[in-house]
Amino acid sequence: MLFEGDPEPTSPEGLVIVGRYESPVEAQMAKGALESAGVECFLVGENTNNLLPAAFRVRLQVKREDEAAAREIMAQSAGDLPGEGIGEG
């Protein structure tokens, strides 16, 4: 559990965040777009978001070597996908 002033958990070694979503459904849509293009990706915080949606965002992560391709796919799909999209951080 994070408390005020605690840093946000860092991504596991070799993974980068390519999207943050308020809704797990939006995150699943983005994940599906990447997976359909052959990019392996992971959702972090999906279940926590279901419990406290206003407090947590679902993070979409990919392998560092897939980051450029993932961002390109996400940019092409931006009109189709709701949410914040590809903002990292």
Sequence and secondary structure as in RCSB ss.txt:
>XXXX:A:sequence
MLFEGDPEPTSPEGLVIVGRYESPVEAQMAKGALESAGVECFLVGENTNNLLPAAFRVRLQVKREDEAAAREIMA
QSAGDLPGEGIGEG
>XXXX:A:secstr
   TT       TTEEEEEEESSHHHHHHHHHHHHHTT  EEEESHHHHHH TTT  EEEEEEGGGHHHHHHHHH
HTTTT  SS S   
